[in-house]
């Protein structure tokens, strides 16, 4: 077992730990949020909720969670789901590797566990995409095993309780908080204990505008008692995401259909359908401020083919390009920020593409195709201008 004193952490005596558990759980019993996944002990349901809640707000997750279980009510149905149906279910949630890993894990459950969700921490941990936090959450909530579930909320609370002088953003420091939780966790109600700390950390002990004076365990908090709340947790600020500049080619045929392409790469947003995108080095200052089509074309002459010319060559289409100005679309991923300018055009000859996953699709059919969030934003920016002009 980790010697916490080596890391400057002095744990409480057993009597104080028992008192802490009682105060925290009493508060949880009176104040816990009524969430759909808390009405179930089904490990599949809890797993779905925990994966969705990674990097995503609770109020955003609830409708996704309910729809996902409606579409895929069992592990078997998830294991056998077609890719496009799977991505459609996750459309807009982001971090799409989560749902791909879930399908692989569901297939593992079918193959290695006879279709039954594993009921041990080790078995749960063996599944694709399940790390220590998720394994601890499922183990404790679904199976009442005394396994800690240490996420950012929990580390924030513990940092303030014990004035932990270690950066919670450094992965190797997680073992400190894991060892602390192994001592603190209530052996009778481990799932409720984990969820109580999560609730406390996401609300009263939130990263922004915390309300420590309302905490049910403020008398236990060294940071609160010593007036050092602003110093904890220790965490280095995130690096700014890398800017990526893209042109989105929204091309329509004379039947009102739009050209969509499936991303067949192994990279970001693989498997999703999108308007063709062309990456450029950057936008000029004039483009950033005005997004004038004429300037885009004029400035590109010196530096090689314009995005429009590249598109026509790559797709073997002749396009009548519009001078219409659209709002720039921005979308932040974890490590990069997309800046997207929309270029709109129309073709009279809507040739078919036999060798690539490219289709002409009407807006009424968009609901059948998984669109990632950036594509949804592009379509909304495009549609808004047409609606303002009475052309949609």
N, C-alpha and C positions, 0 to 999 in steps of 0.2 A: 504493500500500500504506500502511496505517496506520502512523504513526510511534509506536511503543510507548513510546519515551522520553518523549514528551509526556504520557503517562499514568503515568509513574513506574515503568515496567517495563523492566528491563535483561535482555535475553535472553542466554543462554549462548553461548559460542563453539561452533563446529561440532563440535569434538572432544568437548565435554561433552554436547552434544545426542545424538551417536552413542552415547556411553556410556549415557546415560539410556534411549534406545530399547532398547538391548541388555538392560539390567537389567530393564526393565519387561516386555519380551516373553518373556524367559526365565522370569520369575515367572508370566506368563500361561500359558505352555505347560505348566507344572507344576501350576498351580492353577485353571485356568479351569473354570467351572461347566459341567456337562454338561446343556445345555438343548436341547429339541427343535428349536428354530429354528437352533441352531448346527450342526446336522447337515445343513443344507441351504444351497445357494447360490441357490435359487430366489428371485428378487426378490419374487414375490408372497407367499411364505411369510414372508420377512424383513419385508416391509411390514406384513403382518397382525400379526406379533409386536411390531413397533415401535409401532404405533398402540395396541395393547392395553396395552403397558407404560407408556404415558403415564398418570401419576397412579395406577398400580395395581401392587401387589406381584407379584414374579415367581411366587411359589407360588400366588397366586390366578389368574394368567394361564394357566398351563400347561394345565389342563383345558379352559378356554375356547378356547384356541388349537387344541387337538387337535379339539375338537368343531366349531369354525368351519370348519376345513379339510375335515372330513368332510362337513359340510353344503354347503359352497361350495368345491369342490376347485380351481376355476379362476377366473380373472378374469371370464370370461363368465358363469359361474353366479352370481357375486356381482352382476354388472351386472343380471342378470335376476331376482334374488330378490324375492319378494313382501315388502312392508314388514313384515307381522306375523312372518314367518319370520325376517327380518333382526333385528328387535327381540328376538325370542325367543332368538336366538343370543347376543345381547349382554346379555340380562336379568341384572341384578345387578352388571354391571361399572361402570355409571354413565357420566356424560359422553357421553350418547347421540348428540350431534352427531358424535362420532368415526365411528360406523358409518354414519351417514347420508352423511357426507362421503366415506367409503370407497366407497359405492355409486356416488356421482356420479363419483368418480375412476375407478372400474372402467368406467363408461359412457364416460368420456373416452378411456380406453385402447382400448376397442372402436371408438370413432368416429374418433379422431385418430391412433392408432398401430397400426391394423390388428389389434388384439387382442394385440399384443406389448408386454410391459412396456418402457417406454422405458429406454435404457441409457446416458443421459447425465444429468449433474447438472441441466442446464437442463430436459430433458424431464421428469425426475422432479419437479422443483420446480414444473412447470406444473400438476400434478395437484391437485385440490381436497383441502384439508385437510393437505397436505404442506408443512411449513415447512423452514427451513434444517437443523435437527437431523435430522429424518427423512430428508430428501434426502441428507444427508451419510452417514447410517448405511446406507441402501440402496446408495448409490453405492460406498461403500468396501467393504462386506461382500459384496454380490452381484457387483459389477463390478470390484473392486480398484482403484477410482479414488482418488487421494490427496485426498479431501475430508473435512474435519473434521466430527465429529458432536458438537456442543457442547450438553450438557444440564447440569442442576444438579449432577450428580455430578462431571462433568468440571470445571466452574467451581470447585467446592469444592477439588478437588485442585490445580488451577492457582493458586488464591488462596493456598494454603499453600506451594506450591513457590516462588512468586515474591513472597510478601507483597503481594498486589495490594490496594491501598487504594481499591477501588471496589465499590459494592454490587452483589452478583450478582443481586439481585431487581429491579434497574432495567433494563428491556428495552434501553435505548440503550447500556448497558455491555456487552452481549453481543458487540459488534463487537471489543472489546479481547481477549476470550478466543478469539474466532474467529481474529483475527490471530496470536495466540500459537500456536494449534494449527496454523495453516498452516505455521509454522516448525518446530514440533516433530514433526509427524506423520511416521511412517516411510513413505517412498515405496514400499518393497517390500511391506510388509504393513499397509496403511492400515486395513483392516477389523479386524484383530487388535489393532492399536494403539488404535483407538477403543474396542473392547470391553474391552481391558485397563484403560484409564482408567476406564471405567464400572464395571467390577468392583471396582477399587480404591476408587472413590468411594462405592460402595454397601455396602461391607463395612469394610475396615480404616480408610478415611477417611470413615466414615459421619457424618451430621450429629449423631447422638447416640451417646455412648460410643465415640468413635474409639479405635483402638489404633495410634497412629503409630509406636510402637517396633517394630511388626511389619511396617512398610511396606518393600517391596523397594527403594524409592527414597528412603528417609529421608535418606541422605547428600546428596541433591540439594535437600532441602526447607529453604528459608530459615526458615520458621516453626518447623520442628522444631529446627533448629540454633540458632536464636535464642530458643527457649523462648516463642514467641508463638502457639502452636497455638490457644489459646483465643480469640485475636483474629480469626481467619480461618476461614471467609470473612466478609466484612462483609455483613450482611443485616438490614434492618429487619424487626421482627416483623410477622406478618400481622394485618390487622384482624379483629376478632371478627365472625363471621357474623351477619347480621341475623336476629332471631327472628321466625318466622311461626307463628301459632297456628291450628290447624285442628281441626274435628270430622269424624271419619270415621263415616259412617252405614252400619253393617253390617246389612243388612236381608235377612231370609230368608223364603221362602214356605213353604206347607205341603207342598211336595214336596222340601224340603231344598235348594232352589236359592237362590243369592245374587244380588243386583242388582249388576251391573257396568256401568260406563260407559266408553266410549272417549274419551280426551282428544284432541279434534280441533283444539286451539288450536295456534298456532305457538310456544308458549312451552315451558317446562320440561316434560319427559316427554311431549311430543306423540306420539301414536300408541299409547301404552300404555293398558291397561285398568286400572280402579281402582274401589274402593268410592267412592261419592259423597263428596266433600269439601266442607265449607263453612268458609270462612275467617272468623275472629272477631278482634276487636281484641286480646284477651289473655284468659288464664285468671285467675280470681280466686285469691287465696292459698289459699282453702279447696279449690278445684278442683285446684290444683297439689299440695296435700298429700294430699287425700282422694279427689278425683275422684268425689264423690257425685252421683249422678244427680239426686236430689231438690233439691240445692242449685243445680245447673245450671238446672233448670227454674224454681225460685223466684226466682233472681237475674235471670233473663232477662225476667221479667214487666214490670219497670219499663222495660226498655230496648228493647222491641219483641219481635217473634216469636222464639221459641227456635229453635235449629238444627233441632229435630225438626219444629216447625211450618213452618219454611221449606221443609224437605225435602218434607213432605206436600203443600204448595201447589205446589212446582215439579214434582213427579213425579205429582201427582194420585193419591196413595195414602193409604189409611188404615192407620196402623201401630200395633200394640200394642207400646209401648216397654218394654224391660226396665229394671229398676233395677240390673242387674248392673254391678259395678265391674271395669274392666280396667286393666292396667298402661299408663301413658302411653308412647307410642311417640315416639322422637326419631330424627331423621335429619339429618346435616350434609351440605349441598352445599358448593360452594366459597365462596359468598358469603352463604348463608342457612342457618338451622337450623330445621327443622320440629319443632314440638311438636304431637303429635296425640293427641286424646282420642277413645276409641271409644264410640259410642252404638249399642246393639244393639236390634233390633226384629224383629217378625214380622208378615206380612200374610196374610190369607186369600184376598184377591182379587189374584192376580198378573197384572195387566193387561199386555198387550204394548205395546211402544213402536214405532210405525211411522215416526215422523219424526226419531228420534234414534238414535245408536249406543248403545243401552241393551239389555242382555239379562239374562235369568235363567239363571245358569250353576251347574251342580253342582260341588262340589269336585273330583270325578273329572275334570272337563273343564278345570280351571284350567291344566293343563299345555299346553293348546292356545292359551292367551292370554298375551301378554307382560305380565308384572307387573314394574314397577320396584321397587327395593329397599324404599322406604317401604311399598308395598302388601304386599310379602312379610312385612314386620315387623308390619303391622296384622293380617294373617291369622294369624300365629304367636301374637301376643298374645291374639287372640280365641279361637283354637283351644285354647290352653293352659288357659284358664279352663274351657272346656267339657269338656276331657279330665279336669281335676281333679274336675269335678262328675259325671263319668261320663255326660255327655250327648253325647259325640262318639266 
